[in-house]
Amino acid sequence: MSGKKTAADLAADLQDIEVVMIRTSLSRASIYRRMAQGNFPKQRKLGARTVWAKSDIDRFCAEVIGDGSMGDCMGQDLAA
């Protein structure tokens, strides 16, 4: 493996609002309200799209649970 990221890898690193809502279990309004309060990662404009960096959302999720063992998704059923 060369360590270079593919286009698919790069696309997975950018998440739209629908994915962010699922991963954080927050509503669209809650996300934007928290952003305005400075309590949520800022979105980034990518052409006409608005996206969040996966690493920013990972960090947010880890901070919410406090121990950094968040995994991929706050809304994920961890028992499955």
C-alpha positions, 0 to 999 in steps of 0.5 A: 500500500502506497499510503496515498489516498484515493478519491473514495478515501477523500470523499469519505473524509468529507461528510454532508449534513445528513451523515453528520446528523446520523453520526451525532444524533443531532437535528439539523437545527441543533447542529447549526445552533451549536455551531453558532454557539461555538460548540460544534465544528464549522462546516466547509464549503466545497463548491456548492456543497457544505461538508464537515471533515470526518476528523472534526466530527470524530473529535466532537463525538469523542469529546461528548463521551469524554474518553475518546473511545467514541468509534464511528457513530454516536447513533450506532447500536454498539450491541450489534 
